[in-house]
């Protein structure tokens, strides 16, 4: 079973999505266990989770101490030989890929540390083996949305989460974009479903889909072919 630990200031962001998604069904089936670690619970006395940055500047920075406490607690309670990765969503990171989701799905534990405001004290990245990953070349308010994306992309690959055929024939599974999909009716506003899909000839359909996948990748994401 894959354990997903989410370290965040806003655990309430996750519950609605997890409850209504494949992730939620995977939790119910015992394929994964999603655990939330509220940073405010790691504070003592009058401590704050954030503070102003050294050197001045706009915004606030999440402090290293509360995050370190949570990570230390998670790691101390985990089996010493487990396969785990600690991820921090950040626009400065390498772009998240399908291959990362496949790699994470083979782990025992995935820990995601969600930044907020102006980010996280850099010393966390120096003290723990973090992988910094990005959703793309844009800035979000916090790491919660990327964390949801990373978790969803990973959990759906766990055996039993979705039909095996679905994960094998989707975009990026073989380095190509997915083929176009159609359903009823066969004609909509004058646009017809390709005849081959109505033929019942599974060999021809498979060949057509393979070619359409290649053509779509050539037109839209030539970099994947290169």
N, C-alpha and C positions, 0 to 999 in steps of 0.2 A: 504493500500500500504506500502511496505517495503522501507524505505529510507536507502541507503548504502552510508556512508560517508567515503571516502578514504583520509587519511592524509599522504602525501608522498612528497618526493623530486623529484619524477619522474612520474608525472601524465600521461605523454605521453606513458608510458609502457602499460596502460590499454586500451586506445582507440581501437587499432586494434583488440584485443581479444573481447572486449565487442561488437564491431560493427559486428562481424562475428559469434556470438555465441547465445545460448539460452538466455543468459543474455540480449543481444541486443534486441532480439524479445520480451522479458519480459518488457524491457523499452518501446518499441514501443506500447505494449499492455496496458501500464499504470499499470503494476503489481508491478513495482519497479522503483525507481529513484536513479541513481548512481551519486554521487556528488564528485568532486575531489577538494581537498584543498592543494594547493601548498605551502609547507613550506616556500619557498623563499618569498612568498607574505606576510608572517607574520613577516618579518624582518623590522627593521627600521634603517635608517642611514647606518652606516658601520658595522652593526651586521653581524655575521656569523651564519649559521644554525648548525655548528659543532665547536668543539674545542678539544684541546688535553686533555687526561684524567689526572685527579689529581693522583699523585703518579707515573706518568710516564708510559711508555709502548708504544707498537706499535699502530698505527691507530688513528682514531678520533672518538669522541662520539657526537651524536646529543644532542644539548642543550635542557634543559627543557623549557626555556622561550617561544620560538616560538611554540612549541607543545602545551603548556598550553594555549597560546593565541587562537590557533585554536580550541581546545577543549572547552574552555570557550565560544567562539562565537557560536559554534554549539549547545551547551547545552542551552545557553541563548535564542536562537531563537526557540528552540524546545518546544512543549507542556510539561508542568511540569509533567503530569501524563502518558507520553508515556512509553511504554515498550522498553527499549534499553539496549544494551550491548556494552562495549568498549573492543575491542580485540587488542592484540599486538602479532604479530607473532614473535616467538623466539625459538631457539633450546632448551632453558632451560625450556620451558613450557610443559604442559601436552599435550599428542598427540591428535590431532583433530580427532573426531569420527563422524560417520554418525548421531549419536544422537545429537551432537552439531549443525549440519546443520538443523536437524529437529526443534531443540529449537530456533535457530536463525530465521527460516522461520516464526515463530509465533510472532516475534517482530514487533514493529513499526519502529525501527531504529537499524542499525548495524554500529558501528563506528570501522574502522580498522586503527590502527596507524602503519605505516611501518617504521621500523628501518633501519639503514644503517651503513656502516663502522663497528665500534666496538659495535654498539648498541645505546641505548637511556639512557640518564641520569636516574638513578634508582629512583630518586625522583618523576618522573611521575607515577610510579607504587604505590608510597606511597600516592600520592595526589588524584588519581582517581581510581575508582573501575575497574581496568583492569583485564581481563582474558588473561593470557599468554598461547598461544597455539602453538604447533609445528607440522610441517608436518612429521617429522621423525628425526631419529638420524643422522643428517648431517647438515652441515652449508652452507647457501647460502649468496650471497653478500648483499642482502637486503630483506626486508619484502614484496616486491611487488609480487613475485611469490606465496608465501603462501596466500597473500591477494586475489589474483585471484582465487586460489583454494577454499578458504573459501567462497568467494562470489558465485562462480559457483555452488558449492555443495549446497548452501543455496537457491539461486534464483530458481534453477530447481525444487525445492520442493514447490514453491508457486503455489497455485491452478490456473490452466490455463497455466502454463509455458510449461509443457509437458503433454502427455496423462497420466491420473491417473493410468492406468494399468501398464505403464512403470515404474513409481516410486514404485509401490507396489510389483513388481516382480524382482527387481534388488538386487545386492549384498548388504548385511547388513540390508535390509528392515525388515527381520524377524530374524536377527541374524545369517544368513547363507550367503555363497557365491552364486552368481548367477549360474544357470544351463548352460551347454554348448549350444551354438546357431549354427545353420546351415542355409544355403540358397542355391539357385541353383548354379551349377547343382547337381543332386542327387549323382553322382559319379565323383570324381575329383582325377586323378592320382591313381586310384585304391582304393581310400578310399571312402566308402559309408556313406551316411547319415543314422543314426539309423532308422530301419524299422518302429518303432512305430510312428515317426514323419510324416511318409508318409501315415499312416493308416486312418487318418480322424477321429479316435476315440478320442474325446476331453478328455474324462475321463481318458483313458489310457495315453494320452500325459501329462495330468496334474500330474498323479501319477508318471510317469517316470521322469518328470522334478523335482518334489519334492524329489525323491530319489537321482537323480543325484546331486542336490544341497547339500543334506546331505553328500553324498560320497565325493564330491569335498571339502567341508568344513573339513571333517574328514581327508582327505589326505593333504590338503594345510594349513589349519588354525584350527588345533585342539583346539587352545586356545579359539576360539569363542564358541565351544561346551562346554568347561569347565566353 
